[in-house]
Each structure stands twice: as structure tokens, then as C-alpha cells.
Amino acid sequence: MVFSSLLFLFLYLPFVLLVYYVTPRKFRNLFLFVVNLIFYGWGEPIFVLLMIFSTIVDYVHGYFIDKYRSNKKLAKGLVVSSAVINLSLLGFFKYAGFIADTLNVLPFLNIPSLSIPLPIGISFYTFQTMSYSIDVYRGDSPVQKNIISFGTYVALFPQLIAGPIVRYKDVAYQLDHRRETMEQFTHGVKVFLVGLAKKVLIANQMGLLWDSIRESGEANGILGSWVGIIAYSFQIYFDFSGYSDMACGLGNMLGFEFLKNFNYPYISKTITEFWRRWHISLGTWFREYVYIPLGGNRKGIPRQILNLFIVWFLTGLWHGAAMNFILWGLYFGIILIIEKFFLGKLLAKLPNWVSHIYSLFIIILGWVLFYFEDMNALMAYLGNMFTFSNGIIGSTALYYTLAYLPLLIAAAVASTPLFSNLYEKLKEKRFMWLAETALCAVALFVCTASLVNQSYNPFLYFRF
Amino acid sequence: MKKIKKYAPMIVFLLFIFSMGFAFLLLPKKAYSPSEKRYLASFPKLSVETFLSGEFGKDFEKYLSDHMTGRQFFVGLNAYANLAQGLNGVSGKYLSGDGYIINEPLNPIDNRLDENTEIIKNFALSIDVPVTMTIVPSTGYIMNDKLPLNHLPYEDEKYFESFENSFKESNVNFVNLLNPFKEYTKNGDQLYYKTDHHWTSLGAFRAYQLICNSMAITPTPEEQFSVETYQDFYGTTYSGSAYWFNPADDIQLWVNPDNTEENITVEITEGQKTTESHSLFYKEHLTEEDKYPVFLDGNQPFVRITNTNAPDGTLIVVKDSFAHCLVPFLADNYKNIVMVDMRYYKGSVSELIESENADQVLITYGIDNLATDTDLLWLK
């Protein structure tokens, strides 16, 4: 199930909220556990078993790691076992096909192509459960003896399928001791609606623009190609951050407080800064569970460079089982290394606008790598972005650019903290509550309209 | 009061999602959507099997969105919200001047105009009956000055030039409507509907005159007809665009008083069933929102029109829906007209020509349909 659907908004969510709040506190986690599974299993019930399997495996590992904490060897073995099982699940469901295809390049191999359906959210929840075993082992978080509370954490529906990757230690206390309040609920509603609007009103439209432009290929000309990839850059940011906002808002409605996952990444002045603002929970995860354990920057510069390469290789691979994602990760790895050792100092001295343009250029170029899994299409698109031989802008691209111009401008403004700052300044004003509520109502209606419209299929040129 | 102010967004949110949810659960469901002309999804079958495969879940979502409370309202809201953002045309239709809702141009890269022209040329070569072809230009090209400033280009000029060239070296008599239609429009004729993709009766009549001239037969003069006008016609571009505030069209029936029950017979054959009627107009459709099926009862595989008053002769018409309001005019010139729609008629047209002993073949398509049609392959 996804948040931006009629099913979620008007049936699942009202049901969950209603029953959640009439259920005595003692049983709320149990209720959440059950509805998490409904949320997860909708459309693919079979994977609920996988979810339950993950929950039990990690619960048992955590339990015994804690119990045999004094036996260093055994405890370490258990952490390794937990990581191996989680990564095997991820490896099997997400990467088996890719690995087989890659190995088939070797002439003597002929592995039949695999088509394993990807269980939604598996990249997110396997990382979450791994963080649990590791944190318990390190003594960073208490063990969870209650399997229901633990299961509630693993499959907590707000962040189940698209993050943020909530580390166990960040919600350990909330799982058993949270106190829901109306303030928090109201705040959650606002955050949720901001996220919904980002997804439905901006990301989806930018997706349409990107699709329309991409289809015209060379005919777009140089400017048209740039508008296309900029639209995709907006699509991916508003889609992903919108989803994270919705997750945080829903968490609030149920009494949880999650950490922020995006912090206006497109206003960054360096790529280092960009990665501190983009998908924060993933960066944190790789830093804490890969980079630092590998020695981070404490073992000399060559080792640090190697560590960075490993982390960025894995970050790329995490985003998808294809070569272009690995390239995308390594691309950022290389740029971060360059920034770390000399470019960073230079950028700090340059005027702000130069650093902004530099960063956006690198980021946008990155999205080309990220989008095209087919290397030929990737090179063709890059070619169009850097040659004048196809003209400045094609008539189709010009038409779409003009049509979407107001929305492109709105998206650009919404990528900066401008609205948020304005809100902070005005929120104590007398009639602000009214404006705020009216905005919420408008967002609700217009988003619903857009969702309903997706099913409106006039069937006009046919008979029945 | 202070509390209400503080929690107002929460209250609005909860009220909205709960009332939408309850309204869906409690209100009766409609089986049919007239504006979409399709049956809405019915409640999916729930069994262990459909549930475990996830099929039930997916079908249930279709059912839900088909039956969402206020669906019509929300679809309209979405259309106008897009318009407010400057997105005129995302539904594939432009809201244009004077209440015209105009389909966007056909895809210039991915279309079947050349293939279909080729099929028609080859067909004309394979039979020994004269073939006349006419293609209806797109509304957007003819009504160009009504379109919003920013729109995709309508390239009819280019397409018609290539039709002209292509048919020149064949034995197809191509009646080019492009320039005459521009002229008529300049002189104030309304050739296209505002809320529908078809041409008006006047548009069809103008084409009728041009076709007759090119085939050297005499068209019934304009003064001969008594024109009946009906209001509140909401056609396909209206329902497809969801611009619910757009005014309706008028629809005109051009009735030749000489054609009565006595001399006119229309037989519609669908499968094994043939229904007979004695009027060129199916007026029961005038009570519907989309009144265009008043012409020959909408899309039918096989229609025979006989006019005992008309001069001897048999005409075979291969067509899409544009022909429905053109063919009644031609009934004054042919005793026997057989009209087939290649989308539903899978018989051989050349055998039909032979068995009917036809004198003339007329092929009529709107340019958008000709560009997408994949059934002309059956034209043999």
C-alpha cells in the first residue's frame, strides 16, 4: 500500500486511527503490529511471511546477543550471523538477478535469468533490523524483550516502505513509553499534508514533464534536455522527501517522533553538504555501520580513500541492482574525495553563487546516471545535454517547458527553506491559524482530486 | 475557542478522511458512468486464491477509485486546478476560446498515416470500382485561432500535402477538405463542435457538397433541408477534459422532408441480429448527454440504408464515426448504401463490393482516427 492512494487515505488510515485511539495503551503496539502486516501485505500477502521471519530472526539474535554479552566471541558470532541473514535476504531478493546477469558475461557461464519479485521496502527494513543487532551488541541500545514491541518497530507502517531508516536506538524508548498528544497529532497532520502535496502536486507532475520531454530524445535540443533532467531532479526530490514527510507526519499521529530525512539538499554549496542534507538516515547508517567500523579516517589517508570508495560503492548498489547505480555511487565517492582533499577549500573561498552552481551541476548530472539503466540511452542523453548540434530547444520541449513553467518555478522555490522561514515568522500572527487550516483543506481537496483523477478513464471511442 | 484554533488542521483532516471513508462504505454504488461511457468496476471476487495472489487487493483499489464519493466533483476540481497552474492540455485537451475543448494534435512521430494510406491505395488497385477518399482535418488545425497561446503544433498542412501526393499517383479520388474548410470557417461556418471531436452537420454537409462535385453527382441543395436544433449536447472532449463549467453545444439534424418512413429503411446488423428502422435519425439518443449517436445509432459494424426515392446505384462506405452524419446526406443520391466499420466488421470488403454490385466506394476517416487505426489491415 502507498500513502498517496485513496485506499490508504480514506479506509486504512481512518480505521487505524480510530481503533488505535480506542485501544487501551497496553495493546496499542499489538494493534499496530497487526495493521502493519495488513499494510505491508496488501497486494502481496505472501511477503508478510518474510516480514515475520525477519522479525523473529532479529528478535532472537538480539535476545541472545544480550544474554551472552560476556562471551565476546559468541556475541560477535551472533552479530555476524544476523548481518549475514539480513544481507542474504536482501541479496537474494534484490541482487540475485543482477549478479546472475553480470556473471553471465563470462563465456562459460549460462545462468538462466531469474525474475524474483522485489518485496517492497526490503532495502529499508533489512537495514533497520541490522542496526538493532549491532546496537544491542555495542551496548548502544537496550535489548527488546517483548516480541510484539519489536515487531511493531520492524514493520512500523509509516516508514516501512520508503524510509526514513529509523535506527532502533532512536525509537527504543518511544516504542514502550510514548504518550500521544493532540499537539503532536496536529503537527503530524501538517507535516503529512506537506508531504502529500509534495508527492501528488509536484513530484507526479514533474514526472509527467520528464516523461514527455524524454520521449522526444534528440529533438529536444540542448536546453530541452536540461529542462527534462531538471524536472526529473525535482521529481525525485519531491517524491522521496514527500514520502519521508508523510512518514514523519503519520509517526506523529501515532505518538512517534522520527528524525528528519531531508534538509533542503538542493541549496547545498558542496557535494559534501548535499549528502548531509539528502536522505540523512541512509548516510548516517553507512557512516555508523560501515565507514567507522572500517576505520573511517583514523588509519591514514590511503585507507580513508579506500573506505570512502567502499561506502560509496555500497551506497550506489543499495539504490538499485544495476550498473548505473554503482557508477552513480562511485561518481559521488570520487567527487567527495576530491572535495575533501582540495576542492573544498577552494569552494569555500569562491562566491556563494559559484558553489551553488557547481553543486547543482554535479547533482543534476548525477541524476542522469541514476535514471538510465541502459548505458546507450545514458550516453545519448548526456550527449544531448552537451551539444548544440540538435538546436537550442525543440517545439515539443518548448511547449512543455512553457506549460510547466509556473510549476517549475514553484518547485524551485519549494526546494529552499523560504516557505518554512516565512511560516516560522508568521505563525504567531493573529489569523495564521485560519490561513494554515485553509491551506490544509485546500491541499486535502486538491490532492484527493488528483488521486481520484488517476482512475478517470473515459472510454469514448469504443462501444461496449 | 483557543483549542479549536490550535487543533483546527487536525479537526479538518479527521473530518475529511472519516467522511470520505464512511461515504464510500455507506452510499449506494453506481454500476455505470455515463461521462466515461463504461461500466465501473464491480466488487472483486474474494477467495483464498485471489487474496493470496494479491489480485483481490489490486482489484479492490480499482473498485474503490471507481466508486469514490464525489468522483465527478474531484475530477472536475483536478481539471480546473491544473488549469490554474497553467497546465492547459495535460488531459490531452485544450480549453480554448469560445468554449471550444480541442483534442491535442496527433503524435507526429508515432502514427500510422503512411501505413494506412498505403493500405487504401493498394485496396483501390485491387478492385475495379472507383474509390473516393476523404479525410476530416483536425479541429485544432481549422480552429487554430481559438487555441490557447501555448499548444503543440497541428501539422495537418504537412499531412494533407502528403495525402495529396500519395493519392495523386493512384486511382483514388482524394477529396481534399483542408483549404475549403479553412475558407468556410473564415466565412463564419461552424464546422466542428465545441465539446466533441466530431464535425457538425454543417461541416458534414459542406463535405457532402465537395464529395458530390468530385464524383460528378448533384448534391441536394441547402434550401431543401429543414434544420432541427437540439440543445445541451455534451460530447467527448467535454467529458474527457472534465471542464464541467463549459457550456453545452447545440446539435442540428438536417432533415430532408422528402425522406419519410415510406421511402427510407435503415438496417443495422450486429452479429446475427438485424434491426430495422425507418428514419435516418435515432432520436432516442437526444435525451442523452452525448447526442452524437443520433446519427445512425453510433458505431455499428454493418449498416444498410435504402432510399426508394433515390436514383439507382450502390455505394459502399468504409468509415469511422465521422461518416455517421455525412452518410444520411448521400442517401439522397444512392438507392442502396452499405456502411462498414472496419473496427468491428471483419468480412471481406471486395467480396461485399461484388455481392452488392457496387458502383462506388467512399472511404471517410477523421485524421486522428486514421493516424491510430490498426483495423484497416482488414481492408481486403
Interface residues (C-beta under 8 A of the other chain):
Chain A: S5 L6 L7 L9 F10 L11 L13 P14 F15 L17 L18 W42 G43 E44 P45 I46 M182 E183 F185 T186 V189 K190 F192 L193 Q205 L208 S216 S395 T396 Y399 L402 A403 Y404 L405 P406 L407 W433 L434 E436 T437 C440 A441 L444 F445 V446 T448 A449 S450 L451 V452 N453 Q454 S455 Y456 N457 P458 F459 L460 Y461 F462 R463 F464
Chain B: K5 K6 Y7 A8 P9 M10 V12 F13 L14 F16 I17 F18 M20 G21 F24 S35 E36 K37 R38 Y39 F51 L52 G54 G57 K58 F60 E61 K62 L64 S65 D66 M68 G70 R71 F74 V75 L77 N78 A79 A81 Q85 G86 L87 N88 G89 V90 I109 N150 H151 L152 P153 T236 S239 G240 A242 G298 N299 S321 Y344 N369
